[in-house]
Amino acid sequence: MTQAFSSLRINPDRMLDAFNQLAAIGSTGDGGVNRITFSEAHLAARKWFREHIQQSGLEFRTDGAGNHSALLPCTDPTAPTLILGSHLDSVPKGGRFDGALGVMAALEVLKTIRESGIKLKVQLEAMDFTDEEGTHLSLFGSSAISGHLSREALKNPYSGRENFTAGLARAGLTEDSLFTAKRPKESLAGYLELHIEQGKRLEKRGINIGVVSAIVGYGSYRMAYIGRADHAGSAAMEDRLDAGQGVSAFILETRQIVMRDFPNCVANVGKIEFAPGASNIVPARADFLLEFRSPDGKQLSDLETALMKLAREKAEQFGLQLNAEPLGRHAPNLMNTKIQEAFIASCAALELSSIVIPSGAIHDAQSLVDLCPVGMIFVPSVNGTSHSPFEFTEWQDCVNGTNVLLQAALKLGSG
């Protein structure tokens, strides 16, 4: 790499200004944002992103899945594209760094390279993927690009068909348009993503950058225990078919099983709804969502088997009917070795410390691994907090990560 390449750095003040403008859209007033996919705030953020791209002198692009991009062409219009990006949508009342930092970092990299006059051998694209958080469909926009999106999945979105179709309409999309976003393998040179770690490993060890080795696989189920409603005062405890007791016992034992038998894995029940839903009625039904994750494919399958076995045992123990509907499954995915090496070399050149670690969270990079070479880096999260208004990363860490992203893009785009 030439001296001009290696000495190039981003404009941290410009990036901070853009980041703060974005964070004000959908702000919850306590440091967080609420930009649920296709909500008014999410669409406003995307409108701002489009206008900001155009004001920056970059080309704007959107596709049939609603993915939004800034483009920096190279001299060869037939050259493949190196995508950098993340997402602008958030979980309900989430943090302002999750996803958004990666999009702003990608955009700043394109601005910096454009200003430098450096000509690479690839097209550069800074992308905001649609619905990474899975409000409607898991890894929605990136799955559309990679061809992993299926029409079957559209029949049963997490948000329900009515909410999903209404959201598509607000965004100017159709179910047919989603499938036009797919890109051929030969059109892509790779994908790079910067993200906050959402954990404490970097902070605890005082490390600047985490170079991601793999992204965990995961599975999810929509489940229900079905029992019988009874008077909560007059029905004896031993006579009840209590769906609430069943799901509670399942959750507690899930924790024990994962910690004892699957130490590198996690499982979570993040939503429960009881019916009829009154304090003086024994729950006749408990609907809940189960998710589990592992960095190893066999371990993920073994964990799924163990959790389904436990669910059946608890149904039998409490005299309940069990319904278990699989919602989705992604195998663990390895990051590209060449890209990992480019990130590590960039950290060394910038005199930043780095370690190689797996990602316990799911990211759009996971959708693209069989489409093109993929790599990710993490920057530290203060106290490991994420999916919360208290999510925070020191700005210098954001700048460090963006400069690593810049240098890696230059290395990969000039080879």
Secondary structure, DSSP 8 states (H G I E B T S, - for coil): --HHHHT----HHHHHHHHHHHHTTTB-SSSEE---TTSHHHHHHHHHHHHHHHHTT-EEEE-TT--EEEEE--S-TTS-EEEEEEE----TTEESSTTHHHHHHHHHHHHHHHHHT---SSEEEEEEETTTT-SSSTTHHHHHHHT---HHHHTS-TT-HHHHHHHHHHTT--HHHHGGG---GGGEEEEEEEEE-SSSHHHHHT-SEEEEEEE-EEEEEEEEEE----BTTTS-GGG---HHHHHHHHHHHHHHHHHHH-TT-EEEEEEEEEES--TTB--SEEEEEEEEEESSHHHHHHHHHHHHHHHHHHHHHTT-EEEEEEEEEE--EE--HHHHHHHHHHHHHTT--EEEEEESS--THHHHTTTS-EEEEEE--GGG--SSTT----HHHHHHHHHHHHHHHHHHHH-
